[in-house]
Amino acid sequence: MGFRNANHSTAEIISFRNQVNEDLSANLRNYLEENFSIIYSNGLDYVKAKTNLTNLPELCPYTLEQILDKNWLP
């Protein structure tokens, strides 16, 4: 059952990345690059509050290019 969930999650990530890359304008990409650390920090705050996880990295360990690359998974 875990394998099926992993495949579903991987497919969801690829689908999301495809949608983002289709709609990503140069201005939005520049905004993301300039504000990447703030966006990550805000997301981290949300995840910590939602999950009570405490062992998450304070700085994003991935680049924006990696996150948007549909062929890349950590």
C-alpha positions as CSV (number, residue, x, y, z in Angstrom):
1,M,0.0,0.0,0.0
2,G,2.9,2.4,0.7
3,F,4.2,1.9,-2.8
4,R,0.9,2.9,-4.3
5,N,0.8,6.0,-2.2
6,A,4.3,6.9,-3.3
7,N,3.4,6.5,-6.9
8,H,0.3,8.7,-6.4
9,S,2.4,11.4,-4.7
10,T,5.0,11.3,-7.4
11,A,2.3,11.7,-10.1
12,E,0.8,14.6,-8.1
13,I,4.1,16.4,-7.9
14,I,4.8,16.0,-11.6
15,S,1.2,17.2,-12.5
16,F,1.6,20.2,-10.2
17,R,5.0,21.1,-11.7
18,N,3.7,20.8,-15.3
19,Q,0.8,23.2,-14.4
20,V,3.2,25.7,-12.8
21,N,5.7,25.6,-15.6
22,E,2.9,26.1,-18.2
23,D,1.7,29.2,-16.4
24,L,5.0,30.6,-15.2
25,S,5.7,34.0,-16.7
26,A,9.1,35.7,-16.7
27,N,7.8,38.1,-14.1
28,L,6.5,35.4,-11.8
29,R,9.7,33.4,-12.1
30,N,11.7,36.5,-11.2
31,Y,9.4,37.1,-8.2
32,L,9.8,33.5,-7.0
33,E,13.6,33.7,-7.4
34,E,13.8,37.0,-5.4
35,N,11.4,35.9,-2.7
36,F,12.3,32.2,-2.5
37,S,13.6,32.2,1.1
38,I,10.6,34.1,2.3
39,I,8.1,31.8,0.5
40,Y,9.9,28.8,2.0
41,S,9.9,30.3,5.5
42,N,6.2,31.0,5.3
43,G,5.5,27.5,4.0
44,L,7.7,26.1,6.8
45,D,5.7,28.0,9.4
46,Y,2.5,26.5,8.0
47,V,3.8,22.9,7.9
48,K,5.1,23.2,11.5
49,A,1.8,24.4,12.8
50,K,-0.2,21.8,10.8
51,T,2.0,18.8,11.6
52,N,4.0,19.6,14.8
53,L,7.1,18.5,13.0
54,T,10.2,20.1,14.5
55,N,13.1,18.5,12.5
56,L,12.6,20.4,9.2
57,P,15.4,22.5,7.7
58,E,15.2,26.2,8.4
59,L,16.6,26.9,4.9
60,C,15.3,25.2,1.8
61,P,17.8,22.5,0.8
62,Y,16.7,22.7,-2.8
63,T,16.9,25.3,-5.6
64,L,13.9,26.7,-7.4
65,E,15.2,25.0,-10.5
66,Q,15.1,21.6,-8.8
67,I,11.6,22.2,-7.4
68,L,10.2,23.1,-10.8
69,D,12.0,20.3,-12.7
70,K,9.4,17.7,-13.4
71,N,12.1,15.0,-13.7
72,W,13.7,15.7,-10.3
73,L,12.7,14.2,-7.0
74,P,14.7,14.5,-3.7
